[in-house]
Amino acid sequence: MFFLKKIFQKKLNVDEVEDLLFESGVEPKFADLILEKIKNSNSKEDDLKTLIKKELTQQFQDKEFGNYEPANKSLFVIAGNNGSGKTTFIGKFIHYFQQNSLKPGVIAADTFRAAAIEQLEFFANKFEIPIVKGQDKEDPSAVVFRGIDQLAYCDVIIVDTSGRQHNNKNLMAELEKLSNVIKKKSDKFNHVYNLLTIDANTGLASKHIIQGFQDSIHLNGIIVNKVDSNAKYGALLSIMNDFSIPILFEGYGEDMSHLRKFQFSEYLDRLL
């Protein structure tokens, strides 16, 4: 992040700038655009930043970012790879809804990992919200089916799912089954969201993860976690370019308030 500052402070040559861009997860087609602006400009740091921001903003003007507004009678399925910050995000999401005067409830549909249920119970107790849990190794779809009825009085229902690799066919089929169960109950909600959590440090490899989940369930939102350790933050340019799935939120830090809507202009400020 802030690679323009590094360029001006360290007086890097073009090859060093290119290496810095790639280390930041910026794909060649966007790196070339930025390098061209740098090579053809005698501008100061702030002026060059404005120039690059303008160019990138034009390229992404038709994309949607962070356009979620909290709404009553919404259900969220939270999916992601192991280690993508999924459970921590759920804690922050609960806090977010409470700050917006909505009553959330959670369904613990990860029935294969006791620690996952314990983590959700911690958040449920911390924020004093209801939680529906399954039995050990119970079919996650059955837990969700039952949980939707039990939490009907909640404004928002958040469904935690098992962490899974996008190329594990059995686990992806399980997620697809869960999604189909929710579709049968969709008349109970004004909005149903399938959200994917990704780790900012995964970089361009996140594209394969997104595609894998998109092939199984229809994603309508991406959550980027761990952006405070953001070594590959530039990869979001490629994700936004290659997918029509909006990035809704960024998670950073450990505090429950450390969740912000994704705004493209602010993203560029942090990147550049």
N, C-alpha and C positions, 0 to 999 in steps of 0.2 A: 504494500500500500504506500501511497504518497511517493511514487517512484520519480515524479518530476522533481521533487525536492532533493532526492538522492542524486539525480542527474546534475542539477545545478551546484549542489554542495560539493560533490566529488569530482565534477567536471569529467564525466565519463565519455568515452568515445562511442561511436555508433555501434560497434560490436558489443561493447559492454552494456549499452542500453538495450540491445536486442536480447542479450542473455537475461537481463533483469526482467524484461517483459515476459519471457518464457517461464522464468522462475515464478512469476506472479500468476501463471496459468493463462496468460493471454495467448490465444490461438494465432498462428501466423498471419491470417488475413486481417485481423485487427491490429496485430503488432506492426504490420507493414504500413497500415494507414497512419498509425501514431508516429512511426519512424519517419515517414515522409513529411509529416508536419514539422517534426523536430529538425530534420535536415534542411528544410526549406525556409526555416524561420530564424530570424535574429532576435526574436521577442524575449522579453523577460519571462521569468517563471509564471507569474500570474496571467500574463497575456497569452502565453502558450497554452496554459491550462484552459483558458476560456475558449481558445481556438479549437482544441481537441474536443472539449465538451460539446461545442456547437456541432462539430462534425458527427460525433457519435449520437447525439440527441436526434439529429436528422435521420440517421440510419435506423433508429429504433422508435420513431415517432408513432408508428402504428401498433406498438406493443402495449399491453396492459401491465401495470405494476401496482402492487399494494392497494388494490381498489376494494378491498373487503371492508364492509361496514357491519358491525355486530347486529344480528337480527334474531328475533324470537323464533322459536320452533325450528331450530337448525340442528342437524346431526353432522358430526365430523368423524370420519374414519382416518386414523393416523397410522400411516405405514412407513416403512423404511428399513434400511439395512441395520444389522447389529452395529452399535456404536455411533449411530448418526445423531444422537442427542434427542431421540424421540420422547423418552419419558420425562426428561427435564423440560422439553418444550411443552408437554401436556401440563406440567405444573405452572409454567408461565402463562399458558393459555387459560387455565382456570382463573388465575389472578386477573388476566386481561378482561375476561367476561364479568367478573365481580366488580371491577373498576367501572364497567359500563352498565352496572345495575341489572345484570342478568344472572339467573340462577342456573349454574351448570351441574350436571351429574356425569359420572364416568362409568364406563363398562370395561372391566378388566378381561379382555378377550384373549390375552396371552396366558393360556392355561398350562403351558409346558415349562414355565420358568417361575418358580416360587418367588424369586427376588423381584420379578416384575410386578407381581401383585402386591408385595410388601411396599414397593416404592409408591405405587398408586394409593395404597392405604395411607401412607404417610401424608401424601398431598390431600387426600380426602379428609383426614383428621385435621390437618393444618388449616384448611380453608372451610372446614365444617360443611362439606357437601356429601351427598349420597353416592355410594359406590355399589355396583352389582358385580359380584365375583362368581366365577365358575368353579366347579370341582376340579381336582387334579386330573389333567389329561382330558377334560370334557371337550366336546366338539365346540370350537369357538363360535360357530354360527348359531348353535343352540343358546349359548350364553347371550349373544347379541339379541336374538329373537326374544328371549325372556326379559332381557334388560330394557329393551325399548318400551315394553309394556309397564315395567316396574317404575321407570323414570318418566312416565308420561307427563307428570306434573312439572318437570324441569323445563326451563326455557331453552337450554342447550344440552345436548348429549355428546360426550366425547368418547369415542371407542378406541381403546389401545389395542393394537395387534402385535403379534410376535414379530421380533426383528427377523428378517429373512434376506437371503441373497436373491438377487433378481433373476439368477439363472437356475434356481432350484425349482424344478417343475412342480414337484409335489406341494411345496409350500406356497407357490404362486397360485396353484389350483385351489388350495385352501382359502386363500385371500379372495379369489374370484367367487367362490361359493358364498363366503361371508357377504360380499358385495351384492350378490343376487338375493340373499335373504333380506337385506336392507331395502332393496328395490320393492319387494313385496309389501314393505311397511312404509313406503315413501309417501303415501297419502297422509301420514301423520305429521309430515314436516313441510315447512315452506321452502327449506333449502337442505340439500344433502351434498356434502363435500368429501371428496377423497383427497387427502393431503399427503404429500410425500416429504419426509424430512431427509435432508442431505447434509453432510459434513462439508463445510467450506474448504477444508484441507484436502478433500478427495480430488479437487481440480477437474480436469477434462474427463476423467474416468466417470464422473457423475453422469455424463451423457448416456453411457451404457446402462447405468442404474435406472435413470428416468425412463428410458425406452423400454426396459424390461418390465417395469411396473405399469407403464402406460399400455403395454400389450395385454396385460391381464385385467386391469380395472381402468376405468376412465378417470384420469387425474384432472382435477380442476384447481389445483394449487400446489405450490412448492414452498417449503420452509427451509431456509438456509441457516444452519446452526454453527456455532463455534467460529463466528466471524471475527472474534477478538484475537484468534490465532492465525487468521487469514492469509497464510502463505500463498494460497492458490485463488485468491479473491477474484482475479481477472478472468477466471474460467466462467464466471456468470455471464459475461458478454456472449460467449458461445452458446450457453444454455438458453439465454433469451432469444438468440438469433435462430436457433435450430428447433425450438419447441414453441407451440402456441399455448403453453401452460403458464399462467402468471405466477411470478414470485410474489408471495403475499407478505411474509414476515421474515425478519432476521433475528436470530437469537444470539446473544453475546453475554459473556459473564455468567455468574452463578446466581445472582439475585433474581427473585421472581419477577421483578419489574423490568428486567433486561430483555425486553422483547419490543421490537419496533416494526412499524409498517415499512415495507420495502419501497423506497422512493428512488427513482432512477437518477435524478440530479444529485441527491445526497450520496448515492452509491459512487457516482463518478468523482465527487469531491474526495471521498475516502480512498478511492483507487488511485487517483492522479496526485 
